[in-house]
Every structure is written in C-alpha cells, then in structure tokens.
Amino acid sequence: MLNKNSLITYGGLGLFGIFGPILFPEYTLSIAYLWMMVLMASTWDTLGGQMGYNSLGNIAFFGVGMYVSAIVQISFFYEGGVGEYTSAMGSIKPEFTDAEYFYGLFFGIIVAAIVALAMSVALSTFMFGLRGPYFAIGSLGIAVATAELTITIDYVGGASGISMPLFPGDIEFRSTFFYILCFILTIISHFLLRWMYSTQFGLAINAIRDDEDKAEAMGIPTLVYKRIGWGVAAMFMGAIGAVAGNMAGFIDKEVAYPIPTFGIFMVAMVLLGGKGTLWGPVVGAIIFHVVKETTWTYLLNLQWIALGLILIVNIVYFQQGLMGWLQTKYPEMFGIVVDDGNKADKEA
C-alpha cells in the first residue's frame, strides 16, 4: 500500500516524465539518459544493495544487448546480413521501411533482454561460487572479457563497429521516441522491483545479504534467488542497451561497454542514494546525473573533480547514502516507528 509521501513522489516524477520533454525540448535526450541511469542504478542495487553481491560487470549485459539488437534489426530485413552492414565493409545503408524499422527495433529489444537473461543464467553457474571482493573482481573480468571478445568478431564489425539502422521519422520526433522507450522501461523495472521486494523474494535476498550461510541453513535456496536477482538485472540492462545503441546510432567497443563511465556510475549512484533501498538508487541517479550534466555543460574542465567531491563527501559523511541518512534522522517520513524506551519509562 502506497503512503502519502510515496504517492506525492510518484506523482511528481510522473508529471516530470510526461511533461519534461515538452517543457524542455532541447534536453529531451539528456532526460532520456536520466531515466536510463535510474534503471541502471535500480537494477544494480538488486544484487549490490539488496543481496550484498557487488557486481562490477553488469555493463556486459548492456553491451550484449546493443549488439544483439543490431543483429536482429539488420538480419531480419537485409538479405546481405550483418557482416556487409558493418563499418569495416563500408557501412552499406539499405533503406528500411517504417514498419521494418519499428518491428526490428521491437523484436531487437525483446531478443536483447532474453539473450542477456540467458547469459546471466549461464554465468551464474560458476560466478556465484565467488563471494565478496572475488565476485566483484570476477564480474569485472566478465565485462572486460566480453568487450575484448566482441572486437574479435568480424560479423559485428570487430573493432571498427557497426552503424545502426536510420530512424525513419522526423529528427525532432527521434529524441521523443527514444525518450518514451527509456521512460517506459524504467517504469516497468521500478514497479517490478518494488513488487519483488515486497514478496518473499525481498526477505530472502536480504537474508543472503545479512548472512548467507545462515540463510542456507534455514533452508533458503540461495542460488535460486541469486540467479533470479541477477537475471532480472541482466534482462533490463540488455533491453536498455538495445535502446541506447539505437539512440547512439553507432556502436563499437567504447559505446557498448563503457566500463570506466557507466560501469562505475551505476555503483556510484547507488552509494550516493543509499544501498538496499527502493528509492536510494532513484535519488542517487537523479542527483548524480544532474550534477554530471551541469558540470559538463558549464565546468567542462572540472566535471570529474565535481563528481569526485560528491563521492568523497558521500563516503565520509553519508556512508549509508542519502536515503539511509534521511531514514535514520527522520524515520517518521518513511513510516518507520521508533520504539523510544526512555520516553516510555519516563511516562510510566
């Protein structure tokens, strides 16, 4: 059941999501990337915050989603195949009809999500044998290895990359269209995660975070829950990767696997907002993205310093994140009842 504060928050974000591109049309793509950041942070927190498994390799699913979507969109309607469509082959540009483009994109997003999900299931067989920093390093190794493996495959352009099919509509509508896709995927991911956290799944993954050995001793099938959590995160990362590839218009290793940027940003955003909370990743992503875009626009030579200072202040003064700090300081705002024993004794 949603409380008053949650309804106000959803209402405000909903209005901003609907009218943001109308009120600020020149920032449509920037706001689209904001929703993308919210999705990335929220899905990362499923493992990193709710379950205690800090993954540095979720960006691998993002890149795989890009390439899978490109393969689907091109191979479905171009007889020459993806190999002739790459930059290495001269970037042949056949024209797709409107129906071919939108059908290809629709199925590309679905297949990208499915492949990313299947990839997470396959990797989880051995990855969840690792814990703590070993899991984090191992997941980072998967992201690096996936990126390096991709550039060895000539079918998808190797190191030279591949151009995505051209958007058939007006250039002004292009930004709005991809904004809508980002917004919808973020909404779906948020409410799915909200529902999952309210079920036995949420209790189980929190038990894994607190003490996995005790959770197993109590009969909780920890591997099953870990696979589900990572699979959901991978599925949405693959889907948003498919959208991001079409937004960029061209994909290669640097675009598909931005480990030093997006790969680190999603962790930083969760730490800023608060790990293990539903709203922490959302708040952290919004603040982080706004500061990033503002500093890149007006303080181009100081953007990394500004982001670094945010993380330093966060780690030193708000180790539990902004939401964790607010819940501790103002618990009544979040419906948290604090049992004040001293006050009860005085009244007695």
The 8 nearest C-alpha neighbors of each residue, nearest first, counted from 0:
[[1, 2, 5, 3, 6, 197, 194, 193],
 [2, 0, 5, 6, 3, 4, 9, 7],
 [3, 1, 5, 4, 6, 0, 334, 333],
 [2, 4, 6, 5, 7, 1, 8, 332],
 [5, 3, 7, 6, 2, 8, 332, 333],
 [6, 4, 8, 2, 7, 3, 1, 9],
 [5, 7, 9, 3, 8, 4, 10, 2],
 [8, 6, 10, 4, 5, 9, 11, 3],
 [9, 7, 5, 11, 10, 6, 4, 12],
 [10, 8, 6, 12, 11, 7, 13, 5],
 [9, 11, 7, 13, 8, 12, 6, 14],
 [10, 12, 8, 14, 13, 9, 7, 15],
 [11, 13, 15, 9, 14, 10, 16, 8],
 [14, 12, 16, 10, 15, 11, 9, 17],
 [15, 13, 17, 11, 16, 12, 18, 10],
 [16, 14, 19, 12, 18, 13, 17, 11],
 [15, 17, 13, 14, 19, 18, 12, 182],
 [18, 16, 14, 15, 19, 13, 20, 21],
 [17, 19, 21, 15, 20, 16, 14, 22],
 [18, 20, 15, 22, 21, 16, 23, 17],
 [21, 19, 24, 27, 23, 22, 18, 26],
 [22, 20, 18, 19, 24, 23, 17, 27],
 [21, 23, 19, 20, 18, 24, 25, 26],
 [22, 24, 20, 26, 25, 21, 19, 27],
 [25, 23, 20, 27, 26, 21, 22, 19],
 [24, 26, 23, 27, 20, 28, 29, 22],
 [27, 25, 29, 24, 23, 28, 30, 20],
 [26, 28, 20, 24, 30, 29, 25, 31],
 [29, 27, 31, 30, 26, 174, 32, 178],
 [28, 30, 26, 32, 31, 27, 33, 292],
 [29, 31, 33, 27, 32, 28, 26, 34],
 [32, 30, 178, 28, 33, 34, 29, 181],
 [31, 33, 35, 29, 30, 34, 36, 28],
 [32, 34, 30, 36, 31, 35, 288, 29],
 [35, 33, 37, 31, 36, 32, 182, 181],
 [34, 36, 32, 38, 33, 37, 181, 39],
 [35, 37, 39, 33, 34, 38, 284, 40],
 [38, 36, 34, 40, 284, 281, 35, 39],
 [39, 37, 35, 185, 41, 36, 40, 42],
 [40, 38, 36, 42, 37, 41, 265, 43],
 [39, 41, 265, 43, 280, 37, 38, 42],
 [40, 42, 38, 280, 44, 43, 39, 37],
 [41, 43, 232, 45, 44, 39, 40, 38],
 [44, 42, 40, 45, 41, 47, 46, 39],
 [45, 43, 48, 47, 41, 46, 42, 49],
 [46, 44, 49, 42, 43, 47, 48, 228],
 [47, 45, 50, 52, 44, 48, 49, 43],
 [46, 48, 53, 44, 52, 51, 45, 43],
 [49, 47, 275, 274, 44, 51, 50, 46],
 [48, 50, 275, 45, 205, 46, 51, 44],
 [51, 49, 208, 46, 204, 205, 48, 52],
 [50, 52, 208, 47, 48, 46, 49, 53],
 [53, 51, 47, 46, 50, 54, 131, 134],
 [54, 52, 47, 135, 51, 46, 55, 134],
 [53, 55, 135, 56, 138, 52, 47, 57],
 [56, 54, 139, 138, 135, 57, 53, 262],
 [55, 57, 139, 138, 142, 58, 54, 59],
 [58, 56, 59, 60, 55, 54, 233, 61],
 [57, 59, 61, 56, 60, 262, 256, 142],
 [60, 58, 142, 57, 62, 61, 56, 63],
 [61, 59, 63, 237, 58, 115, 62, 233],
 [60, 62, 240, 237, 236, 58, 64, 59],
 [63, 61, 255, 65, 256, 64, 59, 60],
 [62, 64, 60, 66, 65, 61, 67, 59],
 [65, 63, 237, 111, 240, 241, 67, 61],
 [66, 64, 241, 240, 62, 244, 68, 63],
 [65, 67, 69, 63, 68, 64, 70, 62],
 [68, 66, 70, 64, 111, 69, 65, 63],
 [67, 69, 107, 71, 65, 241, 66, 70],
 [70, 68, 66, 72, 67, 71, 73, 65],
 [71, 69, 67, 68, 73, 72, 74, 81],
 [70, 72, 68, 107, 74, 69, 73, 75],
 [73, 71, 103, 69, 70, 75, 107, 104],
 [72, 74, 70, 75, 71, 77, 76, 81],
 [73, 75, 80, 77, 71, 76, 70, 81],
 [76, 74, 73, 71, 72, 77, 103, 78],
 [75, 77, 74, 73, 78, 99, 72, 95],
 [78, 76, 74, 79, 73, 80, 75, 93],
 [77, 79, 80, 76, 74, 75, 73, 81],
 [80, 78, 77, 83, 81, 82, 84, 74],
 [81, 79, 74, 78, 82, 77, 83, 73],
 [80, 82, 84, 83, 74, 73, 70, 154],
 [81, 83, 154, 84, 80, 85, 155, 156],
 [84, 82, 81, 88, 85, 79, 80, 91],
 [83, 85, 81, 91, 90, 82, 88, 86],
 [86, 84, 161, 156, 90, 87, 88, 83],
 [85, 87, 90, 89, 161, 88, 159, 160],
 [86, 88, 85, 89, 156, 159, 90, 160],
 [89, 87, 86, 85, 83, 90, 84, 91],
 [88, 90, 86, 87, 91, 85, 84, 83],
 [91, 89, 86, 85, 84, 88, 92, 162],
 [92, 90, 84, 89, 93, 83, 88, 85],
 [91, 93, 90, 94, 84, 164, 165, 162],
 [94, 92, 91, 95, 77, 164, 84, 165],
 [93, 95, 92, 96, 165, 164, 167, 77],
 [96, 94, 99, 100, 93, 97, 76, 164],
 [95, 97, 99, 98, 100, 94, 167, 101],
 [96, 98, 100, 99, 167, 101, 95, 168],
 [97, 99, 101, 96, 100, 102, 95, 103],
 [100, 98, 96, 102, 97, 101, 95, 103],
 [99, 101, 103, 97, 98, 102, 95, 104],
 [100, 102, 104, 103, 98, 99, 105, 97],
 [103, 101, 105, 99, 104, 100, 98, 106],
 [104, 102, 72, 100, 106, 101, 105, 107],
 [103, 105, 107, 101, 102, 106, 72, 100],
 [106, 104, 102, 107, 108, 103, 101, 109],
 [105, 107, 109, 103, 108, 104, 110, 102],
 [108, 106, 68, 104, 110, 71, 105, 109],
 [107, 109, 238, 111, 106, 241, 105, 110],
 [110, 108, 106, 112, 111, 107, 113, 105],
 [109, 111, 113, 107, 112, 108, 106, 114],
 [112, 110, 64, 108, 237, 114, 67, 109],
 [111, 113, 234, 237, 238, 115, 109, 110],
 [114, 112, 110, 116, 115, 111, 117, 109],
 [113, 115, 117, 111, 116, 112, 110, 118],
 [116, 114, 118, 112, 237, 60, 117, 233],
 [117, 115, 234, 113, 230, 119, 114, 118],
 [118, 116, 114, 120, 115, 119, 113, 121],
 [117, 119, 115, 121, 116, 120, 114, 122],
 [118, 120, 122, 116, 121, 117, 230, 123],
 [121, 119, 117, 123, 118, 122, 116, 226],
 [120, 122, 118, 119, 123, 124, 117, 125],
 [123, 121, 119, 124, 120, 126, 125, 118],
 [122, 124, 126, 120, 125, 127, 121, 119],
 [125, 123, 122, 121, 126, 127, 120, 128],
 [124, 126, 123, 128, 127, 122, 129, 121],
 [127, 125, 123, 128, 129, 122, 124, 134],
 [128, 126, 129, 123, 125, 124, 130, 134],
 [127, 129, 126, 125, 130, 124, 134, 123],
 [130, 128, 134, 127, 133, 126, 131, 125],
 [131, 129, 134, 133, 132, 128, 127, 52],
 [130, 132, 133, 134, 52, 135, 129, 53],
 [133, 131, 135, 134, 136, 130, 53, 137],
 [134, 132, 136, 135, 131, 130, 129, 137],
 [133, 135, 129, 130, 137, 132, 136, 131],
 [136, 134, 54, 132, 138, 53, 133, 137],
 [137, 135, 139, 133, 138, 134, 132, 140],
 [136, 138, 140, 134, 139, 135, 133, 141],
 [137, 139, 56, 141, 135, 140, 136, 55],
 [140, 138, 56, 55, 136, 142, 141, 137],
 [139, 141, 137, 143, 138, 142, 144, 136],
 [140, 142, 138, 144, 139, 143, 145, 56],
 [141, 143, 59, 56, 139, 145, 140, 144],
 [144, 142, 140, 146, 145, 141, 147, 139],
 [143, 145, 141, 147, 146, 142, 140, 148],
 [146, 144, 148, 142, 143, 147, 141, 149],
 [147, 145, 143, 149, 144, 148, 252, 256],
 [146, 148, 144, 149, 145, 150, 143, 151],
 [147, 149, 145, 151, 146, 150, 144, 152],
 [148, 150, 146, 151, 147, 152, 145, 157],
 [151, 149, 157, 158, 152, 148, 147, 252],
 [150, 152, 157, 149, 148, 153, 147, 158],
 [153, 151, 157, 154, 150, 149, 155, 156],
 [154, 152, 157, 156, 155, 151, 82, 150],
 [153, 155, 82, 152, 156, 81, 157, 85],
 [156, 154, 153, 157, 152, 82, 85, 161],
 [157, 155, 160, 153, 85, 159, 161, 154],
 [156, 158, 150, 153, 152, 151, 159, 155],
 [157, 159, 150, 160, 156, 251, 252, 151],
 [160, 158, 156, 157, 87, 86, 251, 161],
 [161, 159, 251, 156, 250, 158, 86, 157],
 [160, 162, 85, 86, 156, 250, 249, 155],
 [163, 161, 249, 248, 85, 250, 90, 164],
 [162, 164, 248, 249, 245, 165, 69, 161],
 [165, 163, 166, 162, 73, 100, 248, 72],
 [166, 164, 167, 163, 248, 94, 95, 100],
 [165, 167, 168, 164, 173, 100, 170, 169],
 [168, 166, 97, 165, 169, 100, 96, 95],
 [169, 167, 166, 170, 173, 172, 97, 171],
 [170, 168, 172, 171, 173, 167, 166, 174],
 [169, 171, 173, 172, 168, 174, 166, 167],
 [172, 170, 169, 173, 174, 175, 168, 24],
 [171, 173, 175, 169, 170, 174, 176, 168],
 [172, 174, 170, 176, 175, 171, 169, 177],
 [175, 173, 177, 176, 172, 28, 178, 171],
 [174, 176, 178, 172, 173, 177, 179, 27],
 [177, 175, 173, 179, 178, 174, 172, 180],
 [178, 176, 180, 179, 174, 175, 181, 173],
 [177, 179, 31, 175, 181, 176, 180, 174],
 [178, 180, 182, 176, 177, 181, 183, 175],
 [179, 181, 177, 183, 178, 182, 184, 176],
 [182, 180, 178, 184, 179, 183, 31, 35],
 [181, 183, 179, 185, 180, 184, 34, 178],
 [182, 184, 186, 180, 185, 181, 179, 187],
 [185, 183, 187, 181, 186, 182, 188, 180],
 [184, 186, 188, 38, 182, 183, 187, 189],
 [185, 187, 183, 189, 184, 188, 182, 190],
 [188, 186, 184, 185, 189, 190, 191, 183],
 [187, 189, 185, 191, 186, 190, 192, 184],
 [190, 188, 186, 192, 191, 187, 185, 193],
 [189, 191, 193, 192, 187, 188, 194, 186],
 [190, 192, 188, 194, 193, 189, 187, 195],
 [193, 191, 195, 189, 190, 194, 196, 188],
 [194, 192, 190, 196, 191, 195, 189, 197],
 [193, 195, 197, 191, 192, 196, 190, 198],
 [196, 194, 192, 198, 197, 193, 200, 201],
 [197, 195, 201, 193, 198, 194, 192, 200],
 [196, 198, 194, 195, 201, 193, 199, 200],
 [199, 197, 200, 195, 196, 201, 194, 202],
 [198, 200, 202, 201, 203, 197, 196, 195],
 [199, 201, 203, 198, 202, 195, 196, 204],
 [202, 200, 196, 199, 204, 203, 198, 197],
 [203, 201, 199, 205, 200, 204, 206, 198],
 [204, 202, 206, 200, 205, 201, 199, 207],
 [203, 205, 50, 207, 206, 201, 202, 49],
 [206, 204, 208, 202, 207, 203, 50, 49],
 [205, 207, 203, 209, 204, 208, 214, 210],
 [208, 206, 211, 204, 205, 210, 209, 50],
 [209, 207, 50, 51, 205, 206, 210, 204],
 [208, 210, 206, 207, 205, 211, 51, 50],
 [211, 209, 207, 213, 212, 208, 206, 214],
 [210, 212, 207, 214, 213, 215, 208, 206],
 [211, 213, 215, 214, 210, 216, 207, 217],
 [212, 214, 216, 215, 211, 210, 217, 206],
 [215, 213, 211, 217, 212, 216, 219, 206],
 [216, 214, 219, 218, 212, 217, 213, 211],
 [215, 217, 213, 218, 214, 212, 219, 211],
 [218, 216, 214, 215, 219, 213, 212, 220],
 [217, 219, 215, 216, 220, 214, 221, 213],
 [218, 220, 215, 221, 214, 217, 203, 216],
 [221, 219, 223, 222, 218, 215, 224, 214],
 [220, 222, 224, 223, 219, 225, 215, 207],
 [223, 221, 225, 224, 220, 226, 127, 123],
 [224, 222, 226, 221, 225, 220, 227, 228],
 [223, 225, 227, 221, 226, 222, 228, 220],
 [226, 224, 222, 228, 227, 223, 221, 229],
 [225, 227, 223, 229, 224, 228, 230, 222],
 [226, 228, 230, 224, 225, 229, 231, 223],
 [229, 227, 225, 231, 230, 226, 45, 224],
 [228, 230, 232, 226, 231, 227, 233, 225],
 [229, 231, 227, 233, 116, 232, 228, 119],
 [230, 232, 234, 228, 233, 229, 227, 235],
 [233, 231, 42, 229, 230, 235, 234, 236],
 [234, 232, 236, 230, 116, 115, 231, 235],
 [235, 233, 112, 116, 231, 237, 115, 236],
 [234, 236, 238, 237, 232, 233, 239, 112],
 [237, 235, 61, 233, 239, 238, 234, 60],
 [236, 238, 64, 112, 61, 240, 60, 111],
 [239, 237, 112, 235, 108, 241, 240, 236],
 [238, 240, 242, 236, 241, 237, 243, 235],
 [241, 239, 61, 65, 64, 243, 237, 238],
 [242, 240, 65, 64, 238, 244, 239, 68],
 [241, 243, 239, 245, 240, 244, 246, 238],
 [244, 242, 246, 240, 245, 241, 239, 247],
 [245, 243, 65, 247, 241, 246, 242, 240],
 [244, 246, 248, 242, 247, 243, 163, 241],
 [247, 245, 243, 244, 248, 242, 177, 174],
 [246, 248, 244, 245, 249, 243, 250, 254],
 [249, 247, 245, 163, 246, 162, 244, 250],
 [250, 248, 162, 247, 163, 161, 244, 251],
 [251, 249, 254, 161, 160, 255, 244, 162],
 [250, 252, 160, 254, 253, 255, 161, 158],
 [251, 253, 255, 254, 256, 146, 150, 158],
 [254, 252, 256, 257, 251, 255, 250, 258],
 [255, 253, 251, 250, 252, 256, 257, 62],
 [254, 256, 62, 252, 253, 251, 250, 257],
 [255, 257, 62, 253, 258, 252, 254, 58],
 [258, 256, 260, 261, 253, 259, 254, 262],
 [257, 259, 262, 260, 256, 261, 263, 58],
 [260, 258, 257, 263, 262, 261, 264, 256],
 [261, 259, 263, 262, 257, 258, 264, 265],
 [262, 260, 264, 263, 257, 258, 265, 259],
 [261, 263, 258, 260, 58, 264, 259, 265],
 [262, 264, 261, 266, 260, 265, 259, 267],
 [265, 263, 261, 267, 266, 262, 260, 268],
 [264, 266, 40, 268, 267, 263, 39, 262],
 [265, 267, 269, 264, 263, 268, 270, 40],
 [268, 266, 264, 270, 269, 265, 271, 263],
 [269, 267, 283, 284, 271, 265, 266, 270],
 [268, 270, 280, 272, 271, 266, 267, 273],
 [271, 269, 267, 273, 268, 272, 320, 274],
 [270, 272, 320, 283, 268, 269, 273, 313],
 [273, 271, 283, 279, 320, 321, 269, 280],
 [320, 272, 274, 279, 270, 322, 269, 323],
 [275, 273, 48, 276, 269, 270, 279, 44],
 [274, 276, 48, 49, 44, 273, 277, 279],
 [277, 275, 279, 278, 274, 273, 280, 49],
 [276, 278, 279, 275, 193, 280, 41, 281],
 [279, 277, 281, 276, 280, 282, 322, 272],
 [278, 280, 272, 273, 276, 282, 322, 281],
 [281, 279, 269, 283, 40, 41, 272, 282],
 [282, 280, 278, 284, 37, 279, 283, 285],
 [283, 281, 279, 285, 272, 284, 280, 278],
 [282, 272, 284, 268, 280, 271, 286, 281],
 [283, 285, 268, 287, 281, 37, 282, 286],
 [284, 286, 282, 288, 283, 287, 289, 281],
 [287, 285, 289, 283, 288, 284, 290, 282],
 [286, 288, 284, 290, 285, 289, 283, 291],
 [287, 289, 291, 285, 290, 286, 284, 292],
 [290, 288, 292, 286, 291, 287, 293, 285],
 [291, 289, 293, 287, 288, 292, 294, 286],
 [290, 292, 288, 294, 289, 293, 287, 295],
 [291, 293, 295, 289, 290, 294, 288, 296],
 [294, 292, 290, 296, 295, 291, 289, 297],
 [293, 295, 298, 302, 297, 296, 291, 292],
 [296, 294, 299, 292, 293, 302, 298, 297],
 [295, 297, 293, 294, 298, 299, 292, 291],
 [296, 298, 294, 295, 299, 293, 292, 302],
 [299, 297, 294, 301, 300, 295, 302, 296],
 [298, 300, 295, 301, 302, 297, 296, 294],
 [301, 299, 298, 302, 303, 295, 304, 294],
 [300, 302, 304, 298, 299, 303, 305, 294],
 [303, 301, 294, 305, 304, 295, 299, 300],
 [302, 304, 306, 305, 301, 307, 300, 291],
 [303, 305, 307, 301, 302, 306, 308, 300],
 [306, 304, 308, 302, 303, 307, 301, 309],
 [307, 305, 303, 309, 308, 304, 302, 310],
 [306, 308, 304, 310, 309, 305, 303, 311],
 [309, 307, 311, 305, 310, 306, 304, 312],
 [310, 308, 306, 312, 307, 311, 313, 305],
 [309, 311, 313, 307, 308, 312, 314, 306],
 [312, 310, 308, 314, 313, 309, 315, 307],
 [313, 311, 315, 309, 310, 314, 316, 308],
 [312, 314, 317, 310, 311, 316, 315, 271],
 [313, 315, 318, 311, 312, 317, 316, 310],
 [314, 316, 312, 313, 311, 317, 318, 310],
 [315, 317, 313, 312, 314, 318, 311, 319],
 [318, 316, 313, 320, 319, 314, 315, 321],
 [317, 319, 314, 320, 316, 313, 315, 270],
 [318, 320, 323, 317, 273, 324, 321, 274],
 [273, 321, 319, 272, 271, 317, 323, 318],
 [320, 322, 272, 324, 323, 273, 325, 271],
 [323, 321, 325, 273, 324, 279, 320, 272],
 [322, 324, 319, 326, 320, 321, 325, 273],
 [325, 323, 321, 327, 322, 326, 320, 328],
 [326, 324, 322, 328, 327, 323, 329, 321],
 [325, 327, 330, 323, 329, 324, 328, 322],
 [326, 328, 324, 325, 330, 329, 323, 322],
 [327, 329, 325, 326, 330, 324, 323, 331],
 [328, 330, 326, 325, 331, 332, 327, 333],
 [331, 329, 326, 335, 332, 333, 327, 328],
 [330, 332, 334, 333, 335, 329, 336, 326],
 [333, 331, 330, 334, 329, 335, 4, 326],
 [334, 332, 331, 335, 330, 326, 329, 4],
 [333, 335, 331, 332, 336, 330, 2, 326],
 [334, 336, 330, 331, 333, 337, 332, 326],
 [337, 335, 334, 338, 331, 330, 333, 339],
 [338, 336, 339, 335, 330, 331, 340, 334],
 [337, 339, 340, 336, 343, 342, 341, 335],
 [340, 338, 342, 341, 337, 343, 344, 336],
 [339, 341, 343, 342, 338, 344, 345, 337],
 [342, 340, 344, 343, 339, 345, 346, 338],
 [341, 343, 345, 344, 340, 339, 346, 347],
 [342, 344, 340, 346, 341, 345, 347, 339],
 [343, 345, 347, 341, 342, 346, 340, 339],
 [346, 344, 342, 347, 343, 341, 340, 339],
 [347, 345, 343, 344, 342, 341, 340, 339],
 [346, 344, 345, 343, 342, 341, 340, 339]]
